[in-house]
Amino acid sequence: MITKQEKIGSLIFDGDEQDVISRSFQPDTKTNLGGAIAFDDFINHDFEDLQGLIGDDDFASIVKTGNFTRDSGFLHQYHGSDNLKLYFCQRDKTIVVFAYGEFQPTRYKLYLEGVWVIK
């Protein structure tokens, strides 16, 4: 059961991929995230894998409140801001969702999509 949600959708990086992979981010949220989040904390966690960790109902709620879209490709990936692929970071009961990818050739964007707390 989701007890708190914070839809953010803010651009937190726009530039060269080499510049983002070594960074940590201290997202400006109302929810305490317990410190900075490194690129490696979320990049290996595809959003689609979250469903198996939190269950169908909570996953569907995050998709709905986050206004995320699912593509029609064979991988059925979810996308957020600027149609970028979604990733997540889980800290205890807090789920932080990011959208990341190549927006234009050699230009990468990273969005903090939102924060959800699960009971």
Backbone bond lengths (Angstrom), bond angles and torsions (degrees), N, CA, C in turn:
res aa  C-N    CA-C-N  psi(-1)  N-CA   C-N-CA  omega(-1)  CA-C   N-CA-C  phi
1 M - - - 1.446 - - 1.536 108.88 -
2 I 1.304 116.13 130.31 1.463 120.78 179.47 1.526 108.52 -83.70
3 T 1.321 115.64 125.27 1.456 120.75 -177.72 1.526 112.77 -101.85
4 K 1.319 116.35 -19.22 1.467 119.92 -178.76 1.519 108.65 -154.24
5 Q 1.332 115.80 141.04 1.453 120.19 176.42 1.522 109.31 -138.49
6 E 1.307 114.40 147.35 1.450 120.77 -179.53 1.526 107.49 -141.81
7 K 1.318 117.43 96.67 1.466 122.29 178.79 1.516 107.40 -81.01
8 I 1.334 116.72 121.71 1.453 120.51 -173.41 1.530 111.81 -113.84
9 G 1.312 118.13 -61.70 1.462 122.08 177.62 1.519 114.37 65.09
10 S 1.330 117.45 36.23 1.463 118.82 -177.65 1.533 111.39 -103.25
11 L 1.315 115.50 140.67 1.455 122.65 177.49 1.527 108.11 -74.04
12 I 1.331 117.14 121.13 1.462 119.41 -179.12 1.525 112.60 -114.06
13 F 1.337 116.87 -7.44 1.458 120.45 174.01 1.520 109.33 -155.22
14 D 1.332 115.88 141.52 1.454 122.60 176.56 1.522 106.78 -150.59
15 G 1.325 117.39 105.94 1.452 119.25 -178.78 1.514 112.87 170.06
16 D 1.321 116.04 -153.59 1.453 124.28 -176.96 1.529 111.33 -74.77
17 E 1.326 116.07 140.15 1.459 120.35 -177.22 1.529 112.35 -59.72
18 Q 1.309 118.19 -35.65 1.463 120.96 179.74 1.528 112.02 -62.07
19 D 1.318 116.76 -26.30 1.459 120.63 -179.80 1.532 112.89 -79.73
20 V 1.327 117.64 -25.31 1.463 120.09 -176.02 1.529 112.90 -88.73
21 I 1.317 117.75 -30.70 1.467 119.41 -172.43 1.521 114.09 -69.36
22 S 1.308 117.56 -19.67 1.463 119.89 179.38 1.527 112.70 -103.16
23 R 1.315 117.35 6.58 1.464 121.31 -176.44 1.517 113.11 -94.09
24 S 1.319 113.36 157.54 1.458 121.96 167.87 1.513 106.90 -119.00
25 F 1.320 116.41 151.23 1.448 121.64 -177.01 1.521 110.06 -124.00
26 Q 1.293 115.92 135.86 1.458 122.56 174.25 1.525 106.24 -108.85
27 P 1.335 116.66 85.55 1.469 119.63 -175.83 1.523 112.58 -60.45
28 D 1.305 115.33 141.46 1.460 122.60 177.84 1.522 107.89 -86.34
29 T 1.332 115.58 93.41 1.463 121.00 -178.27 1.523 109.72 -131.23
30 K 1.317 114.71 160.32 1.464 120.58 174.99 1.526 110.24 -77.12
31 T 1.326 116.22 -24.56 1.459 122.46 -179.73 1.527 109.41 -86.59
32 N 1.306 117.16 133.17 1.457 121.71 177.93 1.530 108.88 -72.56
33 L 1.324 115.94 119.35 1.461 120.60 -178.05 1.520 112.72 -97.44
34 G 1.318 116.86 0.20 1.452 120.21 177.24 1.516 114.44 74.40
35 G 1.313 117.33 28.40 1.461 120.62 177.04 1.507 113.11 114.82
36 A 1.319 114.39 -177.47 1.460 121.70 -177.06 1.530 111.25 -67.29
37 I 1.311 115.35 153.80 1.459 122.35 177.56 1.521 107.65 -113.42
38 A 1.318 116.36 122.38 1.463 121.90 178.50 1.528 109.65 -84.25
39 F 1.315 115.38 156.10 1.463 121.86 177.95 1.528 110.54 -53.54
40 D 1.323 116.85 -42.11 1.466 121.15 -179.58 1.526 113.78 -67.61
41 D 1.326 117.46 -16.27 1.465 120.91 179.56 1.526 112.43 -69.97
42 F 1.334 117.16 -22.20 1.467 118.82 -177.29 1.519 114.96 -126.34
43 I 1.307 119.25 -23.64 1.462 120.18 -169.91 1.528 113.54 -63.96
44 N 1.305 118.75 -24.33 1.468 121.49 178.63 1.522 112.90 -96.08
45 H 1.330 116.49 12.35 1.464 120.86 -179.28 1.530 109.49 -119.96
46 D 1.324 114.88 90.25 1.462 120.09 177.87 1.519 110.07 -63.48
47 F 1.309 116.20 138.20 1.462 122.14 -178.16 1.528 111.62 -55.08
48 E 1.308 116.89 -36.68 1.466 120.70 -178.05 1.530 111.93 -60.77
49 D 1.321 117.50 -29.18 1.474 121.51 179.44 1.529 112.69 -71.57
50 L 1.310 116.49 -17.59 1.464 121.02 -179.15 1.527 111.64 -63.19
51 Q 1.309 117.17 -32.83 1.464 121.31 -177.62 1.528 111.31 -57.25
52 G 1.319 117.38 -40.82 1.453 120.84 179.46 1.521 113.50 -69.68
53 L 1.331 116.93 -21.80 1.466 120.85 -179.44 1.522 113.57 -86.79
54 I 1.327 116.79 -35.85 1.470 119.40 -173.58 1.521 114.13 -112.68
55 G 1.314 118.29 -10.51 1.454 120.94 178.80 1.513 112.98 98.03
56 D 1.309 114.93 161.27 1.466 121.85 -174.04 1.525 113.84 -64.56
57 D 1.330 117.55 -43.25 1.463 120.50 -175.52 1.530 112.44 -66.39
58 D 1.331 116.59 -46.94 1.466 119.77 179.32 1.524 110.86 -67.00
59 F 1.324 116.38 -38.29 1.462 119.92 178.06 1.527 110.51 -62.43
60 A 1.319 116.42 -46.36 1.473 120.46 179.05 1.524 111.02 -61.16
61 S 1.322 116.93 -37.18 1.465 120.81 178.44 1.531 110.95 -65.30
62 I 1.327 117.73 -41.31 1.464 120.94 178.21 1.521 110.52 -65.00
63 V 1.318 116.91 -43.13 1.471 120.68 178.64 1.528 110.14 -60.44
64 K 1.322 116.56 -43.86 1.467 120.84 -177.89 1.521 111.82 -68.61
65 T 1.328 117.86 -50.71 1.465 120.36 -177.24 1.522 112.15 -70.57
66 G 1.331 117.21 -25.90 1.455 121.08 177.68 1.516 113.29 -84.41
67 N 1.332 116.55 -8.08 1.471 122.21 -177.02 1.527 111.39 56.61
68 F 1.326 116.75 40.28 1.450 121.26 179.80 1.518 110.21 -84.24
69 T 1.317 116.42 148.92 1.457 121.36 -179.53 1.516 109.85 -115.23
70 R 1.303 115.01 149.89 1.467 121.73 179.49 1.524 107.96 -108.30
71 D 1.326 116.32 133.22 1.459 118.39 -179.11 1.526 110.45 -79.24
72 S 1.309 115.07 168.72 1.466 119.88 -178.14 1.522 111.82 -98.06
73 G 1.331 117.31 9.13 1.465 121.29 178.17 1.515 111.52 -71.02
74 F 1.308 115.80 174.53 1.457 119.67 -176.48 1.527 113.02 -71.49
75 L 1.339 118.02 -17.16 1.469 120.72 177.75 1.533 112.68 -87.97
76 H 1.328 117.12 -16.68 1.470 122.97 179.63 1.525 111.95 51.86
77 Q 1.317 116.09 52.27 1.458 121.16 -179.71 1.519 110.87 -81.99
78 Y 1.330 114.45 151.95 1.460 121.12 177.62 1.523 109.16 -96.76
79 H 1.339 114.42 148.51 1.454 121.36 -177.76 1.524 110.40 -131.61
80 G 1.331 114.56 151.37 1.461 121.19 179.18 1.517 110.84 -121.22
81 S 1.324 117.06 -134.84 1.464 123.25 -178.12 1.524 110.84 -55.61
82 D 1.325 115.03 140.81 1.475 122.65 -179.11 1.526 112.42 53.38
83 N 1.317 116.04 25.66 1.461 122.97 178.24 1.528 112.91 58.96
84 L 1.335 116.29 30.63 1.456 121.70 -179.81 1.523 110.83 -88.05
85 K 1.322 116.24 149.55 1.456 123.13 -179.33 1.534 110.89 -63.31
86 L 1.322 115.26 144.88 1.462 121.22 -177.50 1.528 112.39 -96.37
87 Y 1.333 113.47 145.64 1.466 123.66 176.49 1.523 107.47 -136.00
88 F 1.333 116.50 165.24 1.465 118.58 178.95 1.515 111.37 -141.35
89 C 1.309 114.06 159.42 1.458 123.46 173.50 1.527 105.61 -130.32
90 Q 1.324 117.07 131.97 1.457 120.57 178.58 1.520 109.11 -114.52
91 R 1.324 114.95 127.28 1.459 122.24 174.64 1.511 107.42 -125.70
92 D 1.320 115.09 107.30 1.466 122.26 -173.72 1.525 108.92 54.53
93 K 1.313 117.40 -115.34 1.464 121.34 -178.11 1.534 112.38 -98.40
94 T 1.324 116.80 8.01 1.463 120.93 -177.23 1.525 110.24 -103.46
95 I 1.330 115.39 129.63 1.462 122.85 178.07 1.525 107.83 -110.09
96 V 1.329 116.67 125.31 1.457 122.48 177.23 1.522 107.01 -113.67
97 V 1.337 117.05 125.50 1.459 121.55 -176.55 1.524 109.80 -110.05
98 F 1.334 114.85 133.71 1.457 122.74 178.92 1.527 109.90 -122.38
99 A 1.323 116.53 150.06 1.459 122.76 168.72 1.522 105.90 -113.15
100 Y 1.337 116.03 130.66 1.463 119.62 -175.53 1.520 109.93 -147.71
101 G 1.326 115.07 144.90 1.456 119.70 173.22 1.508 112.18 163.63
102 E 1.325 113.12 179.83 1.458 120.63 179.83 1.522 108.59 -80.08
103 F 1.324 115.98 117.30 1.457 122.41 -177.63 1.526 110.86 -87.58
104 Q 1.298 116.08 -42.30 1.460 124.54 174.18 1.522 105.70 -138.21
105 P 1.329 118.58 165.09 1.467 118.23 179.34 1.537 111.83 -51.95
106 T 1.310 115.51 123.91 1.476 126.93 -179.12 1.529 114.20 65.68
107 R 1.309 118.76 7.77 1.473 122.05 177.81 1.525 108.66 -113.88
108 Y 1.320 115.25 116.94 1.461 121.44 -178.53 1.517 110.42 -110.57
109 K 1.325 114.76 144.76 1.465 120.69 177.52 1.524 109.56 -124.67
110 L 1.326 114.25 147.33 1.459 122.01 176.22 1.518 108.15 -133.24
111 Y 1.314 116.04 123.00 1.461 123.00 177.95 1.520 109.81 -113.48
112 L 1.310 115.63 140.29 1.458 120.93 166.71 1.520 105.19 -89.84
113 E 1.323 116.48 107.89 1.470 121.01 -175.66 1.516 112.69 -79.44
114 G 1.325 116.88 -40.19 1.454 117.96 -178.79 1.517 112.64 171.43
115 V 1.324 113.41 175.10 1.462 122.69 -178.85 1.528 107.50 -131.92
116 W 1.319 115.33 133.26 1.464 121.70 177.50 1.520 108.95 -129.78
117 V 1.322 116.61 136.64 1.456 121.53 177.41 1.525 107.78 -110.81
118 I 1.327 115.50 129.59 1.451 121.46 -177.55 1.518 109.80 -109.70
119 K 1.314 115.21 137.72 1.473 121.23 -179.17 1.505 110.60 -72.47
